[in-house]
């Protein structure tokens, strides 16, 4: 992420909140999807 933000490609990345949590948010979404149809 740091390399991207330091590159010219990120010139128009403004006013953005970027979550850096090591993938914890993704693992919670996968766990919730596994239990989506259970009652």
VENJO-V534274 format. One line per field, one symbol per residue. phi: phi as a letter, one per 20 degrees, with the letter a starting at -180 (. if undefined). psi: psi as a letter, one per 20 degrees, with the letter a starting at -180 (. if undefined). burial: 1 if it has 9 or more other C-alpha atoms within 8 Angstrom, else 0. A space follows every 10 residues. Layout:
# VENJO-V534274
phi: ???
psi: ???
burial: ???
This chain:
# VENJO-V534274
phi: .ffffeeffe gdecmdeded cmnfffffff ffffdfeed
psi: gghghirhhj hjnqkppopn jjjhhghhhg ghhhjhjq.
burial: 0000100001 0000000000 0000000000 000000000
